[in-house]
Amino acid sequence: MFEEIFNKIQSKNREIKCLGIWGKDGLELERQAYQEFSQDVELLGAMLADVLSRFETITMSALTHMIRINYPDETLMVFSLTKDYFVVVLAERGILPGKLDFYIKIHRDKMISSF
């Protein structure tokens, strides 16, 4: 469903290892892997959803960079998509967050219309 959109974002950000969409309910909507990675992205997505849902006062605004976690060799970034869904990106540490944000914003409406 999102494969074409994910591939376009990854083609401009080759450092992406995995890209996916999760709901605040903890369920993965779709995920695409591009490289080997050491983190359990499924578990991380579910844990992030749990944290976000516990903060009742959090309003997930349109595609703001919400969370960035640096691991020794990887970076996990979370971007809000809608009030109920967020984009999770696991990438090499050298990724440029602003560039990634730019390409996610370009494809935001198409991702939302694919629900």
MDAnalysis code that builds the backbone (N, CA, C; Angstrom):
import MDAnalysis as mda
import numpy as np

u = mda.Universe.empty(345, n_residues=115, atom_resindex=np.repeat(np.arange(115), 3), trajectory=True)
u.add_TopologyAttr("name", ["N", "CA", "C"] * 115)
u.add_TopologyAttr("resid", np.arange(1, 116))
u.add_TopologyAttr("resname", ["MET", "PHE", "GLU", "GLU", "ILE", "PHE", "ASN", "LYS", "ILE", "GLN", "SER", "LYS", "ASN", "ARG", "GLU", "ILE", "LYS", "CYS", "LEU", "GLY", "ILE", "TRP", "GLY", "LYS", "ASP", "GLY", "LEU", "GLU", "LEU", "GLU", "ARG", "GLN", "ALA", "TYR", "GLN", "GLU", "PHE", "SER", "GLN", "ASP", "VAL", "GLU", "LEU", "LEU", "GLY", "ALA", "MET", "LEU", "ALA", "ASP", "VAL", "LEU", "SER", "ARG", "PHE", "GLU", "THR", "ILE", "THR", "MET", "SER", "ALA", "LEU", "THR", "HIS", "MET", "ILE", "ARG", "ILE", "ASN", "TYR", "PRO", "ASP", "GLU", "THR", "LEU", "MET", "VAL", "PHE", "SER", "LEU", "THR", "LYS", "ASP", "TYR", "PHE", "VAL", "VAL", "VAL", "LEU", "ALA", "GLU", "ARG", "GLY", "ILE", "LEU", "PRO", "GLY", "LYS", "LEU", "ASP", "PHE", "TYR", "ILE", "LYS", "ILE", "HIS", "ARG", "ASP", "LYS", "MET", "ILE", "SER", "SER", "PHE"])
u.atoms.positions = np.array([
    [0.830, -1.183, 0.000],
    [0.000, 0.000, 0.000],
    [0.883, 1.258, 0.000],
    [1.919, 1.306, 0.842],
    [2.787, 2.477, 0.943],
    [4.138, 2.262, 0.270],
    [4.361, 1.118, -0.326],
    [5.677, 0.758, -0.853],
    [6.237, 1.806, -1.819],
    [5.433, 2.276, -2.742],
    [5.899, 3.261, -3.725],
    [6.332, 4.565, -3.039],
    [5.546, 5.015, -2.070],
    [5.870, 6.250, -1.343],
    [7.153, 6.056, -0.537],
    [7.244, 4.943, 0.187],
    [8.437, 4.668, 0.984],
    [9.681, 4.612, 0.100],
    [9.554, 3.979, -1.062],
    [10.705, 3.867, -1.970],
    [11.165, 5.239, -2.474],
    [10.215, 6.141, -2.726],
    [10.576, 7.495, -3.166],
    [11.320, 8.248, -2.069],
    [10.858, 8.122, -0.835],
    [11.527, 8.784, 0.285],
    [12.917, 8.195, 0.490],
    [13.034, 6.878, 0.422],
    [14.318, 6.210, 0.635],
    [15.295, 6.504, -0.497],
    [14.805, 6.681, -1.711],
    [15.708, 6.963, -2.831],
    [16.412, 8.309, -2.660],
    [15.823, 9.213, -1.912],
    [16.426, 10.524, -1.640],
    [17.188, 10.545, -0.317],
    [17.013, 9.505, 0.488],
    [17.661, 9.390, 1.792],
    [18.197, 7.966, 1.928],
    [19.292, 7.684, 1.252],
    [19.839, 6.323, 1.174],
    [20.265, 5.757, 2.522],
    [20.366, 6.603, 3.526],
    [20.757, 6.139, 4.859],
    [19.626, 5.394, 5.567],
    [18.401, 5.469, 5.037],
    [17.248, 4.812, 5.667],
    [17.426, 3.305, 5.618],
    [17.285, 2.685, 6.783],
    [17.330, 1.226, 6.883],
    [15.924, 0.636, 6.940],
    [15.015, 1.352, 7.570],
    [13.643, 0.880, 7.721],
    [12.734, 2.089, 7.873],
    [11.549, 1.988, 7.281],
    [10.589, 3.091, 7.277],
    [9.208, 2.485, 7.451],
    [8.403, 3.058, 8.340],
    [7.077, 2.499, 8.552],
    [6.110, 3.486, 9.152],
    [4.855, 3.083, 9.193],
    [3.784, 3.882, 9.785],
    [3.129, 3.050, 10.876],
    [3.000, 3.663, 12.058],
    [2.343, 3.032, 13.192],
    [1.192, 3.901, 13.647],
    [0.217, 3.270, 14.281],
    [-0.880, 4.003, 14.895],
    [-0.604, 4.212, 16.365],
    [-1.260, 5.200, 16.968],
    [-1.089, 5.423, 18.403],
    [-1.614, 4.245, 19.211],
    [-2.342, 3.335, 18.562],
    [-2.809, 2.129, 19.234],
    [-1.718, 1.061, 19.323],
    [-0.551, 1.337, 18.733],
    [0.571, 0.409, 18.793],
    [0.671, -0.550, 17.632],
    [-0.295, -0.517, 16.737],
    [-0.296, -1.435, 15.603],
    [0.449, -0.849, 14.414],
    [1.264, -1.676, 13.817],
    [2.002, -1.282, 12.617],
    [1.050, -1.306, 11.429],
    [1.007, -0.205, 10.702],
    [0.177, -0.148, 9.500],
    [0.928, -0.775, 8.334],
    [2.176, -0.329, 8.143],
    [3.024, -0.912, 7.099],
    [4.468, -0.518, 7.365],
    [5.387, -1.404, 6.934],
    [6.817, -1.165, 7.138],
    [7.575, -1.716, 5.951],
    [8.682, -1.036, 5.616],
    [9.546, -1.466, 4.512],
    [10.984, -1.424, 5.012],
    [11.709, -2.525, 4.864],
    [13.123, -2.581, 5.253],
    [13.993, -2.452, 4.012],
    [15.103, -1.714, 4.142],
    [16.014, -1.489, 3.023],
    [17.415, -2.023, 3.293],
    [17.771, -2.170, 4.556],
    [19.092, -2.672, 4.936],
    [18.927, -3.493, 6.206],
    [19.973, -4.215, 6.552],
    [19.999, -4.906, 7.841],
    [20.044, -3.854, 8.940],
    [19.400, -4.131, 10.065],
    [19.453, -3.213, 11.193],
    [19.425, -4.002, 12.487],
    [19.927, -3.371, 13.543],
    [20.096, -4.087, 14.803],
    [18.940, -3.885, 15.772],
    [18.099, -2.911, 15.565],
    [17.005, -2.618, 16.498],
    [15.751, -3.416, 16.145],
    [14.953, -3.736, 17.147],
    [13.666, -4.396, 16.940],
    [12.633, -3.308, 16.664],
    [12.474, -2.959, 15.396],
    [11.620, -1.830, 15.002],
    [10.160, -2.077, 15.373],
    [9.706, -3.296, 15.264],
    [8.317, -3.597, 15.617],
    [8.065, -3.288, 17.094],
    [8.979, -3.724, 17.944],
    [8.851, -3.457, 19.376],
    [9.002, -1.964, 19.661],
    [9.969, -1.303, 19.022],
    [10.156, 0.133, 19.221],
    [8.910, 0.918, 18.828],
    [8.301, 0.569, 17.703],
    [7.080, 1.249, 17.266],
    [5.955, 1.090, 18.260],
    [5.806, -0.114, 18.783],
    [4.750, -0.372, 19.775],
    [5.029, 0.386, 21.073],
    [6.300, 0.419, 21.495],
    [6.647, 1.151, 22.714],
    [6.436, 2.648, 22.532],
    [6.802, 3.185, 21.372],
    [6.587, 4.606, 21.108],
    [5.098, 4.942, 21.136],
    [4.288, 4.076, 20.560],
    [2.839, 4.295, 20.563],
    [2.316, 4.309, 21.991],
    [2.831, 3.408, 22.821],
    [2.413, 3.354, 24.216],
    [2.773, 4.648, 24.938],
    [3.987, 5.134, 24.724],
    [4.418, 6.382, 25.353],
    [3.542, 7.538, 24.880],
    [3.318, 7.629, 23.581],
    [2.509, 8.732, 23.038],
    [1.077, 8.688, 23.553],
    [0.517, 7.505, 23.653],
    [-0.874, 7.399, 24.097],
    [-1.026, 7.727, 25.584],
    [0.051, 7.580, 26.361],
    [0.001, 7.898, 27.795],
    [-0.007, 9.399, 28.060],
    [0.477, 10.163, 27.130],
    [0.462, 11.613, 27.277],
    [-0.816, 12.149, 26.648],
    [-1.869, 12.204, 27.418],
    [-3.163, 12.632, 26.897],
    [-3.135, 14.059, 26.368],
    [-2.204, 14.868, 26.861],
    [-2.147, 16.266, 26.440],
    [-1.366, 16.461, 25.152],
    [-0.720, 15.391, 24.649],
    [0.039, 15.529, 23.414],
    [-0.924, 15.643, 22.238],
    [-0.738, 16.659, 21.467],
    [-1.474, 16.794, 20.224],
    [-0.464, 16.588, 19.115],
    [-0.690, 15.565, 18.317],
    [0.244, 15.264, 17.238],
    [-0.058, 16.185, 16.068],
    [0.693, 17.246, 15.969],
    [0.469, 18.208, 14.898],
    [1.015, 17.673, 13.585],
    [0.700, 18.358, 12.529],
    [1.052, 17.894, 11.192],
    [2.563, 17.825, 11.006],
    [3.068, 16.641, 11.032],
    [4.444, 16.303, 10.684],
    [5.511, 17.150, 11.349],
    [5.487, 17.187, 12.653],
    [6.596, 17.789, 13.376],
    [7.512, 16.671, 13.835],
    [8.793, 16.960, 13.863],
    [9.765, 15.971, 14.320],
    [9.581, 15.860, 15.818],
    [9.149, 14.724, 16.300],
    [8.801, 14.597, 17.701],
    [9.904, 13.947, 18.526],
    [10.475, 12.892, 18.031],
    [11.420, 12.102, 18.828],
    [12.605, 11.716, 17.954],
    [13.800, 11.791, 18.565],
    [15.000, 11.304, 17.895],
    [15.821, 10.569, 18.944],
    [16.137, 9.313, 18.669],
    [16.922, 8.489, 19.580],
    [18.156, 8.020, 18.827],
    [19.332, 8.329, 19.378],
    [20.592, 7.907, 18.754],
    [21.100, 6.637, 19.419],
    [21.355, 5.631, 18.613],
    [22.013, 4.402, 19.034],
    [23.448, 4.472, 18.523],
    [24.320, 3.537, 18.920],
    [25.717, 3.616, 18.466],
    [25.886, 3.733, 16.949],
    [25.130, 2.967, 16.179],
    [25.284, 2.984, 14.726],
    [24.035, 3.428, 13.976],
    [22.958, 3.708, 14.694],
    [21.681, 4.008, 14.046],
    [20.974, 5.157, 14.761],
    [20.061, 5.775, 14.062],
    [19.212, 6.833, 14.607],
    [17.766, 6.458, 14.336],
    [16.932, 6.579, 15.347],
    [15.503, 6.354, 15.211],
    [14.821, 7.709, 15.280],
    [14.014, 8.025, 14.270],
    [13.289, 9.287, 14.247],
    [11.805, 9.014, 14.080],
    [11.017, 9.818, 14.773],
    [9.562, 9.684, 14.725],
    [8.981, 11.019, 14.312],
    [8.120, 10.978, 13.306],
    [7.444, 12.166, 12.799],
    [5.940, 11.938, 12.905],
    [5.193, 12.935, 13.366],
    [3.740, 12.782, 13.383],
    [3.208, 12.894, 11.954],
    [2.183, 12.138, 11.692],
    [1.554, 12.149, 10.369],
    [0.144, 12.721, 10.484],
    [-0.628, 12.156, 11.393],
    [-1.955, 12.668, 11.743],
    [-2.060, 12.568, 13.256],
    [-3.200, 12.885, 13.809],
    [-3.335, 12.780, 15.263],
    [-3.296, 11.332, 15.733],
    [-3.511, 10.374, 14.836],
    [-3.533, 8.963, 15.220],
    [-2.391, 8.132, 14.650],
    [-1.604, 8.669, 13.733],
    [-0.541, 7.894, 13.079],
    [0.774, 8.657, 13.074],
    [1.868, 7.898, 13.098],
    [3.192, 8.500, 13.036],
    [4.109, 7.662, 12.161],
    [5.125, 8.321, 11.614],
    [6.118, 7.688, 10.748],
    [7.351, 7.399, 11.603],
    [7.856, 6.165, 11.499],
    [9.070, 5.766, 12.205],
    [10.144, 5.486, 11.160],
    [11.320, 6.092, 11.361],
    [12.443, 5.905, 10.439],
    [13.650, 5.450, 11.242],
    [14.210, 4.322, 10.868],
    [15.473, 3.860, 11.429],
    [16.515, 4.027, 10.338],
    [17.593, 4.743, 10.650],
    [18.570, 5.088, 9.617],
    [19.987, 5.046, 10.172],
    [20.939, 5.117, 9.253],
    [22.339, 5.256, 9.640],
    [22.487, 6.598, 10.347],
    [23.466, 6.713, 11.229],
    [23.664, 7.939, 12.014],
    [23.918, 9.171, 11.147],
    [24.407, 9.016, 9.937],
    [24.734, 10.153, 9.081],
    [23.563, 10.793, 8.365],
    [22.355, 10.325, 8.581],
    [21.198, 10.883, 7.883],
    [20.996, 12.347, 8.272],
    [20.539, 13.136, 7.317],
    [20.253, 14.552, 7.563],
    [18.767, 14.699, 7.923],
    [18.448, 14.979, 9.191],
    [17.039, 15.048, 9.612],
    [16.205, 16.048, 8.818],
    [16.771, 17.204, 8.483],
    [16.021, 18.207, 7.723],
    [15.661, 17.726, 6.336],
    [16.589, 17.046, 5.690],
    [16.341, 16.503, 4.353],
    [15.261, 15.426, 4.424],
    [15.358, 14.540, 5.421],
    [14.338, 13.499, 5.592],
    [12.973, 14.117, 5.836],
    [12.907, 15.104, 6.727],
    [11.657, 15.789, 7.026],
    [11.051, 16.399, 5.762],
    [11.893, 17.011, 4.931],
    [11.446, 17.623, 3.678],
    [10.747, 16.594, 2.789],
    [11.357, 15.424, 2.592],
    [10.773, 14.420, 1.703],
    [9.557, 13.730, 2.310],
    [9.521, 13.598, 3.619],
    [8.313, 13.050, 4.248],
    [7.158, 14.029, 4.062],
    [7.428, 15.327, 4.225],
    [6.379, 16.339, 4.042],
    [5.855, 16.350, 2.608],
    [6.745, 16.154, 1.649],
    [6.316, 16.120, 0.242],
    [5.284, 15.014, 0.013],
    [5.462, 13.877, 0.669],
    [4.604, 12.705, 0.442],
    [3.533, 12.526, 1.523],
    [3.433, 13.471, 2.428],
    [2.488, 13.368, 3.559],
    [1.047, 13.145, 3.099],
    [0.557, 14.002, 2.228],
    [-0.852, 13.896, 1.801],
    [-1.117, 12.565, 1.102],
    [-0.165, 12.096, 0.327],
    [-0.345, 10.809, -0.358],
    [-0.381, 9.657, 0.651],
    [0.456, 9.743, 1.699],
    [0.431, 8.704, 2.739],
    [-0.919, 8.712, 3.445],
    [-1.392, 9.887, 3.810],
    [-2.669, 9.996, 4.517],
    [-3.816, 9.484, 3.656],
    [-3.800, 9.778, 2.377],
    [-4.889, 9.317, 1.500],
    [-4.849, 7.807, 1.262],
    [-3.730, 7.169, 1.627],
    [-3.608, 5.716, 1.450],
    [-4.165, 4.906, 2.612],
    [-4.639, 5.579, 3.682],
    [-5.208, 4.854, 4.827],
    [-6.475, 4.141, 4.420],
])
